Amino acid sequence: MEMESAAASTRFHQPHMERKMSAMACEIFNELRLEGKLCDVVIKERNVSVAASFFLFSRALFTSGWNNTEKKVYNIPGISPDMMKLIIEYAYTRTVPITPDNVEKLLAAADQFNIMGIVRGCCEFLKSELCLDNCIGICKFTDYYYCPELRQKAYMFILHNFEEMVKVSAEFLELSVTELKDIIEKDELNVKQEDAVFEAILKWISHDPQNRKQHISILLPKVRLALMHAEYFMNNVKMNDYVKDSEECKPVIINALKAMYDLNMNGPSNSDFTNPLTRPRLPYAILFAIGGWSGGSPTNAIEAYDARADRWVNVTCEEESPRAYHGAAYLKGYVYIIGGFDSVDYFNSVKRFDPVKKTWHQVAPMHSRRCYVSVTVLGNFIYAMGGFDGYVRLNTAERYEPETNQWTLIAPMHEQRSDASATTLYGKVKDQGGRGRCGCKVQDQK
């Protein structure tokens, strides 16, 4: 795992710890430490000694067998003096500088002593440094430390950027056969064509052909072969030397040909989703149609459009209630359904849909009931403007912040408006058209 050393460093600050000890108290304690005052223990590593307060370290470092209030000198194994110094400074100041050069050692040291504030800071730094060259290394790094969010972020980065990563990543060539198999079999793997998966396998084998060519029998079945163009399959897969030399690949080729014939003659069917050679991968970008009016009443139907397969798939969650005339927004991996109407009630409720887990969760409601509401996203906020509450059209507007799960009223529009269309341009929210007065309302949000 390599990162550009020229990248800007981050000084991580732990706000939760600040509540326990004010910034002024931290500064005073640190000044006293630097003067050698109020230090009742000495921490030693590789003949380097640092004075510190037992009080500040008793929970972080001196638990279990090391917890001895009479002991004055502690030898700390397995950690460099530089990292020990940073940890001590963090104990006093609640801040720590994180750089590409120190992040791995710092995370390892913090994990050793269960200093979760530093661990979280290092994980956030590594998330911000993810790129095509280091995503595999960062993902492997989490094999040794409990960083589930970082691991998930790195792994999804690999899946979402697979084609580009294969072209430039030296780490890709060092994957084990099991690691490569686990990646290419995922439904979430983002590739335009299955040809790219097969070409990636060939590139990986070519890095060490004598020891890897036999692994074609393990990797080839993970490619959705029946989704390839017939010409490419016949000329590049079936006739490939690694494939032809493998007895285990012969039934895979035969089954792929049968599946391709069925697809060509009969078109897609539900059985395609159970056959690993024909199951389409989940698209990286997808279009959702959620709820609305159908057959004279509101519906709870959800359909997803896969542009690569050119088809709509029904993903309705039957336990969800019908809803129409609502607003919809996408922010940070979630789809939000805002307000609406079910032919009886007008809603101020907001639901959040996780497209990966296919689950719904209720989040904070708006201040007003709104159907025919205008919704858009700017920055890290969702904006809801105008609409109809069952009695009158509204001129009020509010915005939602996912981090705090709160709606906040913002400046109202100059006139009542419903059924309008909202968008953003140059950092401004624009609400145009609809019922009420004609024109375009511009909301400047900073």
N, C-alpha and C positions, 0 to 999 in steps of 0.2 A: 504494500500500500504506500503510494508516494503522493505527496502534495507539494505544490509549488511553495518553496520557502519564502518567496517574495510576497505571498499573499498576506493581507493585513491580519494582524493578530486581533484577538478579542479579549477584552477584560471582562470576565464573567462576574456578575454580581448576584449574590443570593439574597433576594428581598425577604424571604421567610425568616432567615437568620437575623436580619436587621431588626425585625420586630422584637426579637429576644434581647438584642443588645444594640443600642443606638449607634449611629455613625460616629458621634462624638466620643462615646465610650470606647468604640473600636480604635479610634485614633489615639486616645490617651493610653490604652493598654499597649498598643504597638510602640508608642514612643518610650514607654517605661521598659518594654522588652529590649529595645535597641540600646537603652542606657544600662541594661543589666539589672534593672530593679523589678521586684515582685516576681522573680524567676526562681522557682524552687525545684526544678528538675533540669537535667541535661540530657539531650537526645544525641546519640553518637551513631555515625555510620561512616565506615572507611576512614577512621581517625579524624573525622570532622565533627566538631561538637557545636550544638546550638542550644542556648538557654531558652527555657519556656516556662509557662505557668502550668502546674499540674491541673489546676481548676479548669483551664480551657481545653485541656487535652484528655481529661479523664474519661470522657464518654467516647471520643473519636478513636483514641489510640490505646488507652490503658484499660481495656475491659478484659474479662476472662482472667487467664493466668498472669497477665502483666499488671493487674490491678493491685498495687502494693503501695499504700500511702507513705510507707517509711523509705521506700527506694528513691534514690535521687538521680541515678544515672541509668539510662535505658539504651541498650544497643538494639537498633532496628535493622534486621536483616532484609536483604532483597530489595533495597530501594536506594537510589542514588542520592548524594547530598543535595544536588540541585532540586530534585523532586521533593525531598524532605523540607527544604527551605520554603518552597512554594506552598506546601501543605501547612506549615507553621504560620506563614504569612496569611493564609486564608483563614486560619483559626482566629487570628487577631483582627483582620481587616474585613473579612467576609467577601473579599474579591480575589481573583486569581487571573493572571495573564495566560491566555491559551493561544498557542501558535502552531503552525504546521510542524515545527520542529519538536515541540514538547508534548503534543496532545496524546500520543500513544502511551508514552511513559507516565504522563500525569494521570491518565485514566486508569492505568494498571495500578499505580500507587494508591489512588483514591479508592479503587475497588478493593484493594488489599485491606484497607482500614475502614471500609464501609462508609466513606465520606460521600454520601449520595449527592450533595450539592455540587461537588466538583465533577462527579460522574455525569450528572445531568448536563452541566455546562460543556463538558467535552463531547458528549453525544450531540448536543445542538451544534457545536462547532463542526463536527464531522459531517452532519447533515448538510450544512451550508457549503461544505467543500466537495460534495459528491460530484463526480464527473465521469466521463467515459473511461478515463485511464485508471481511476482508483476505486470504482464502485465495487468490483469483485473483492479487492483487498480489504475494503472497509467491511463488507459483508462477512468475510472470513474472520476478520478481527473480532467480530461479535461472537464467534464460537467459544471464545475464552472468557468472555465477560457477559454479565446479564444486562443487555441493552436491547430489549425487545423492540422498542420503537425505532431505534437506529437500524436494527437488522431488517425490519419490515420496510423501512424507507429505502435502504440500499438494495434490497432484493427486488422491490418494485421498480426501482430505477433501472436495474439490469433488464427486467422483463420489458419495460416500456421503451428502452433504448437499445434493444438487442442488436438490430442490424448495424447501427452506427458503431456500437461498442466493439462488435466483432472485427470491424475494419481497422481499428486503431489500438485496441487494448492488448498489451503484452500479457496481462494477467489472464486473459481468456485462454491463451495457449497453455497455461499451466493448470487449468482445471483438471480434476480427476474425472474419469468416465462417469462416475456416479453423480458428481456435481453437474456435469454437462447434461446428463440424462434428466436430472430433476428439473433443470431449467427449460429444456426444449419440450418437455411433456406438459408444461403448464398451459391451461386454457388462456391465461392472461398474457402469454407471450405475444408481443406486438410485432407482427411481420405482415408486410403487404401480400406476399406470396410465400407458399411453403418452400419454394425454390431456395429462399434465403436460409431456411433452417438446414436444408441438405447441404448447401454450399458451406455453411458454418461447420458442419460435421467434417466435411472434406478438409477444410483448413486446419481444424484441430488434429485430425489424423496425420496430415502431411507434416506437422511439426515433429512427429516422432513415429514415422510409418511402421517401422519394424515392431514396435511395442504396442501400437494402437490400432493397426488395421483390423485385428480380430474383433475389435469393439463395434464394428459396423453393425453386427447382428443385434447388439444391445440398443444402439442409437437409432437405427433406421425405423423400427416400429413406432418410435415416438413422433415421427414426421407424419402429418396428415396427408399421406401420399395421394389419396383419391381426390383431393382438392387441387392437385397440380394440373396444369395444362397437359393434355395427353402427349403432345409432341415433346415437351420437355421431359416428361416421365420416361417415355420410350428411349429417347436419345441420350439422356444424361443420368438417369437413375438406373434403369434396367440394364443399360450397357456399361455401367461403371465397373471397373476392374475389381474394386473392393467388394462390391455387391455380387458380381458374378462368381468370385472365388469363395463366397460364403454359402455353405449349405443351409445354414439357419435363415438366410435371407430369401431363399426361394419361395417358401410358403407366404412370406410377407408380400412379395411381388405378385404372386398369384391372387391373393386376397385383395390387394390394391386394384388389380385389373378388374376383378369382379365388381368391386365397389364403384369404380369409375363407370363401368358399363351400366350398372343399376341407376346411378345418378343421371347418366346421359339419357337413358330410356324412360325412366319414371319420374325424374326430378327429385327435389329434396323431400324427405319424409322424417317423421319423428324418430325413426330408428337411427337416423344419421347421428343423433346426439349420443347414442350408446356405443357406436362403433368408433374406436380410436383412430381409424384411418380416414373417417369422413366427418367427425365432429368439428364444426367450425370453432375457431378460437374466439374468445371474447374480444370485441373490437376495442381499441384504445379510445376512440371517440364514438359516441353513440347519441342518437336522438330519441328522446322520450316524449310520448304523448300520454298525459296523465289526466284521468277524469274527463269532465265535460258533460255535454248533453247528448243522450243517445236514446232513440226509441221513445221520445216524449218525456223523459225523466233523466235526472242526473245519473251518472255511472261511476263505478269505481275502477273501470278498466285501465290498465297500463299496458302500453305497447312500446316496444323498443325497435328502432330501425338500425339494421346493420348494413352500412353502405357497401362493405366489401362483398357481402352475400346478396345484396339488393333484395332484402326481404324484411318484413315486420314480424316480430316474435311477441306473443302474448306473455307478459310477466305479471299478470294481475295477482294481487294479494287479496284473496276473497274475504278475509276478515275485516278489511278496511271499508269504511262507510263511503257511500257515493258523495261526490262533490263536483260542483260546476261553477263557472264564472269566477274562479280563483286566479291568483297570480302565481307564477313559478319563477324560481331563480336557482342558479347553480353556483355554489361557493365552496371551495376547499374540499372537493370530493363528495359533497352532499347535494341533493336536490331538495329545495324547500317549496312546500305548497302553502300558500298564504291566503287566508280569508276564504271567501267563497259562499256557496249557497247549496242547500240540499233539497230544495222545493218547500221547505218548512222554515228552517232557521238560517239566519245570516251569521257568518262566523267571524270571530276575531282570532280564532285558534290558528296555530302554525304547526305543520308537521314536517319532519325531516326524513328523507328517504336515503338509505345507504344502498347504492346500486350494486356494490360488490356482495354484501351480505343479504340483500333483498329484504331489509328490515325497515320498519317505520318507528319513529320516536316522536313524541310530543315535545315541543320546546315552548318557550315563553310566549304567551298570547300578546297580540297587539293591544294598544290602548282603545282602539275603535273597531267595531264590526265593519268589514269591508268586503263587498263583492264588486265585480267589474273594476278591480283595483289595478293600478299601474305599479309594476315592480321592476326594479333593475338593481345591478350590483356596481358599486364603485369602491375600489380599495378593498378593505376587509369588512365592508358593511353591505347590508341589504336594505334598499329603500322601498317603502310602500307609500303611495300617494293617492289621495282622493278616493274614489269609489262610491258605493251606495250602501247605507247601513240598514235599509229596510224602510226608511222614512224619507231621508233627504240625501242628495249628493253631497260629498264632503270636499272641503278644501284643506283639511288637515293632512299632515305628512309625518312619518316617523321612520326611524332606521333601527336595524337590528345588528347587534354585535355578538357573533357566536361565542367569543371567548368569555364574555360575561353572561351570556344568555339573557340579554335585556333589550327591550325596545325603548327608544328615547324619542320623545316628540321633538321635531325640528320646526323651522319656520314654515308657516302655512303658505299655501298657494294663494294668489290674489283672488281666485274665483273657485267656485265649486266645480268639480269635474269628475266624470266617471267614464269608463269604456275607452280610456286614452291609451296611448302607447308610450312607454318610457325607454330611454336609452341613455348612454353616457358619451360625451365627446369632450376631449381636452380638459378632463378633470371636472366636468360639470354634468349634472343630471338634467336631462331634458324630458319633459312630458308634453306630448303633442296630440292634437286631435281629441276625439271622444265626444261625449255629451256634456253640455254646458255651453260655455262660450268657445268660439273658434280661436285658434292661435296656438302658440307654443310657450310653455312655461319653462324657464331656465332656472335651475336651483344650483347655486355655487356652494359646494361642500368642500371644506378644507379640513 
